[in-house]
Amino acid sequence: MKLISPTQAVPTHIISGFLGAGKTTLLKHLLSQKPENEVWAVLMNEFGQIGVDQQMLPQTQGYEVKELLGGCLCCSSQLPMQIALSRLLSETKPNRLFIEPTGLGHPAQLLEQLTEPHWQQSIAMRALVTVVDGSRLHDRQWTEQNLYADQLKAAQIIVVSHADRMDFADEQALEILQTEYRAYAQTWLRSGQVDIALEQIDQPYIGTERKIQPLLKIQKTLLAGQTLPEIKQLPYHYVETTQGYSVAGWKLPKRWLFDFYPLLDLLCEQQNWLRIKGIFHTNQGWKTFNFNPQQFNYQSSEEGIDNRIEIIVQDQRDWQHFEDQLFQCQLNADNTDKTTQQI
């Protein structure tokens, strides 16, 4: 598909957030700050087939609002999104663009699409914004959903909406949340009776380097200089670096079963980390682990889609020893050998 590029790359903002967080309210306020001599455009994504949010935005001269209905532009086929965005840019020639994905979307996937080389002449990506409802931070059933965490992790700027309605429990939860995500060096803004100015979110996008690799056990068997195989399925190991921090992670097949107490001991024995977060299928049921330096939390959880763990540190490490110890916590260790041989 041929992209028609404007004469200058358009500053582009992704405004993400969970359902009901206040994305559209924030977007309306940002649009109200448009200079008279500029044209701004908005691409909105509704998961259903009937669009409502578009009717809530300004329909006056100087704005162009388009909706992409049905499904999620973050994780469905890229073609409808690329066509809609290309037409919006070529027909409107905006001075600034806002994209609001559905609250059920994974903004990191959308960001990955829009930072590909073929878009770089058309759009200048700005810091990804995630909106969270400050008045619901005390609700753990709300904040502990994987999608909620994914949206927070992808954000460079987090806007806490309804800050004027936060109670003591919400304030405590916000403090814990900020500590938990400290490694990502995010900017936190409050929106309540005091609204957000455009210049507060108009920051350059800072990319994150992520390397998805075979398990370290497999890498050890490769010959010197041999190219790492492409990873298309579980299990795999990844390292993500951002602003001086490293995140080491493992995603492992759902059928792998772990011995809960040796696993808990292993996680508690780790040293000099900033956060440990994981979900595992154990002989005590599915368990989530959410460790920060102040508190070690673990609890029973709903069935996950896989076993996974992330450890955030502020230095470089050799993770081979940890991976070996992790696999020793398996109760069905034979599956490891069989699965890894297939990669």
SVG drawing of the C-alpha trace seen along z (x, -y; Angstrom):
<svg xmlns="http://www.w3.org/2000/svg" viewBox="-24 -31 56 67">
<polyline fill="none" stroke="black" stroke-width="0.4" points="0.0,0.0 1.4,-3.4 1.3,-6.0 0.8,-9.6 3.1,-11.6 2.4,-15.1 5.1,-17.7 6.1,-17.3 5.6,-14.4 2.5,-14.9 2.9,-14.9 0.8,-11.9 -0.5,-11.1 -2.0,-7.8 -4.5,-8.2 -5.1,-4.8 -6.7,-3.6 -9.1,-1.0 -12.8,-1.1 -14.4,-4.2 -11.0,-5.7 -11.8,-9.1 -9.9,-8.9 -12.5,-10.8 -12.9,-13.5 -9.1,-14.1 -9.2,-14.1 -12.0,-16.7 -10.0,-19.0 -6.8,-18.6 -8.8,-19.4 -10.1,-22.6 -6.5,-23.9 -6.1,-23.8 -4.8,-27.0 -7.2,-28.7 -4.9,-28.4 -4.4,-24.6 -6.3,-21.5 -6.3,-18.6 -7.5,-15.1 -8.7,-12.2 -8.8,-8.5 -11.0,-6.7 -11.5,-2.9 -14.8,-1.5 -14.9,2.2 -18.5,2.5 -20.3,1.6 -22.0,-1.5 -19.8,-4.6 -20.8,-6.9 -17.6,-8.7 -17.3,-10.5 -20.5,-12.4 -19.0,-13.6 -16.1,-15.4 -16.1,-18.9 -17.7,-18.8 -16.7,-22.4 -14.2,-23.7 -10.6,-22.7 -11.3,-19.2 -11.5,-15.9 -12.8,-12.9 -12.9,-9.4 -14.0,-6.2 -12.8,-2.7 -15.6,-0.3 -15.6,3.4 -12.6,5.1 -9.4,3.5 -7.0,1.7 -4.2,2.7 -4.3,6.4 -6.6,7.1 -5.5,7.0 -3.3,3.9 -4.8,3.2 -8.1,1.4 -6.1,-0.8 -3.4,-1.6 -6.0,-2.4 -8.0,-4.6 -4.9,-6.4 -3.4,-6.9 -6.7,-8.4 -7.0,-10.7 -3.5,-12.0 -3.7,-12.5 -7.2,-14.0 -7.1,-16.2 -3.3,-17.1 -3.6,-17.7 -1.1,-19.7 -1.6,-17.2 -3.2,-13.8 -4.7,-12.0 -5.5,-8.2 -7.8,-6.8 -7.8,-3.0 -10.6,-1.0 -10.3,-0.4 -10.0,3.3 -6.9,2.7 -3.1,3.3 -1.5,-0.1 2.0,1.4 1.0,3.4 -0.4,0.2 2.7,-1.7 4.8,1.1 2.9,0.7 3.1,-3.0 6.9,-3.2 7.7,-0.9 9.9,-2.6 7.2,-3.1 5.3,-5.5 8.2,-7.6 7.9,-10.1 4.2,-10.5 3.9,-10.7 6.1,-11.9 5.2,-9.7 4.8,-11.5 4.8,-10.0 2.1,-7.3 -0.5,-8.4 -2.5,-6.0 -5.4,-7.3 -6.3,-5.5 -9.4,-6.3 -8.0,-7.5 -11.2,-6.9 -11.1,-3.2 -7.5,-2.5 -8.6,-0.9 -10.5,1.8 -8.0,4.6 -10.3,6.7 -10.1,3.7 -6.4,2.9 -5.0,6.5 -6.3,7.4 -3.6,8.2 -4.9,5.8 -4.8,3.0 -1.2,3.8 -0.3,4.0 -1.7,0.5 0.2,-0.9 3.5,0.7 3.2,-0.7 2.7,-4.3 5.3,-6.9 2.9,-9.4 0.1,-8.2 -2.8,-10.6 -4.7,-9.9 -8.3,-11.0 -10.9,-11.9 -8.2,-12.8 -10.6,-15.1 -12.7,-12.0 -9.9,-9.9 -10.2,-8.8 -7.5,-7.6 -7.5,-4.0 -7.0,-5.4 -4.1,-7.5 -2.4,-4.6 -3.0,-2.4 -1.6,-5.2 1.6,-5.3 2.0,-1.6 1.4,-1.7 3.9,-4.4 6.5,-2.4 5.7,0.7 6.3,-1.0 9.2,-3.2 11.6,-1.3 9.8,-2.6 10.6,-6.2 7.1,-7.4 5.6,-10.8 2.4,-10.8 -0.1,-13.6 -3.3,-14.2 -6.5,-15.3 -9.5,-16.4 -10.5,-20.0 -7.2,-21.0 -7.0,-19.9 -4.0,-18.7 -2.3,-21.1 -1.1,-19.9 2.5,-20.8 2.4,-18.4 1.9,-15.4 3.6,-16.8 6.8,-14.9 9.0,-12.9 8.4,-9.2 11.2,-7.2 11.5,-3.7 12.0,-0.5 14.4,2.1 13.1,5.6 14.9,8.8 12.9,12.0 15.2,15.0 15.2,18.7 15.5,19.9 19.0,19.4 19.3,23.2 18.9,23.5 21.3,20.6 24.0,22.4 23.9,25.2 24.4,23.0 27.7,22.8 29.8,19.6 28.6,17.1 25.5,19.1 22.4,16.9 19.7,17.2 16.6,19.0 13.4,16.9 11.0,17.3 7.4,18.0 6.0,19.9 6.4,20.5 8.7,21.0 11.0,18.0 13.1,15.6 13.2,11.8 15.2,8.9 13.7,5.4 15.8,2.3 14.4,-1.2 16.0,-4.3 18.7,-2.5 16.6,0.4 16.5,4.0 13.5,6.3 14.2,10.0 11.2,12.2 10.1,15.7 6.9,16.9 6.4,20.6 3.6,23.0 0.5,23.2 0.8,27.0 4.1,26.7 3.3,27.3 5.5,25.8 6.0,26.8 4.7,23.8 6.9,23.8 10.3,24.2 9.1,21.6 8.2,19.2 11.6,19.8 13.4,19.1 11.6,15.7 12.2,14.7 15.9,15.5 16.5,13.1 18.7,10.0 18.9,6.4 15.8,6.2 13.2,3.5 10.1,5.6 9.2,9.3 5.9,10.0 4.6,13.4 1.8,15.9 2.4,19.6 0.4,22.8 1.4,24.7 0.4,27.7 -1.5,25.3 -3.4,23.8 -2.7,20.7 -0.7,18.2 0.2,14.6 3.3,13.0 3.7,9.2 6.9,8.4 8.2,4.9 11.0,4.0 8.5,3.1 6.1,6.0 6.0,9.6 2.4,10.3 1.2,13.6 -2.3,15.0 -4.5,17.5 -5.7,16.3 -7.8,17.3 -6.3,19.6 -3.7,17.8 -3.0,18.1 0.6,19.1 3.3,19.1 5.2,15.9 7.6,13.9 9.3,10.5 12.2,9.3 13.2,5.6 16.8,4.7 19.0,1.6 22.1,3.5 23.2,6.1 23.1,9.8 23.7,13.3 20.3,14.9 21.4,18.4 21.5,19.5 18.0,18.1 16.6,19.9 18.2,23.2 16.7,22.8 13.3,21.9 13.2,25.0 14.2,27.1 10.9,26.0 8.9,27.9 7.0,31.0 6.7,32.1 10.3,31.3 10.3,33.7 8.0,31.3 10.8,28.7 13.2,30.9 10.6,32.1 9.3,28.6 12.6,26.8 13.8,29.4 11.0,28.3 12.1,24.7"/>
</svg>
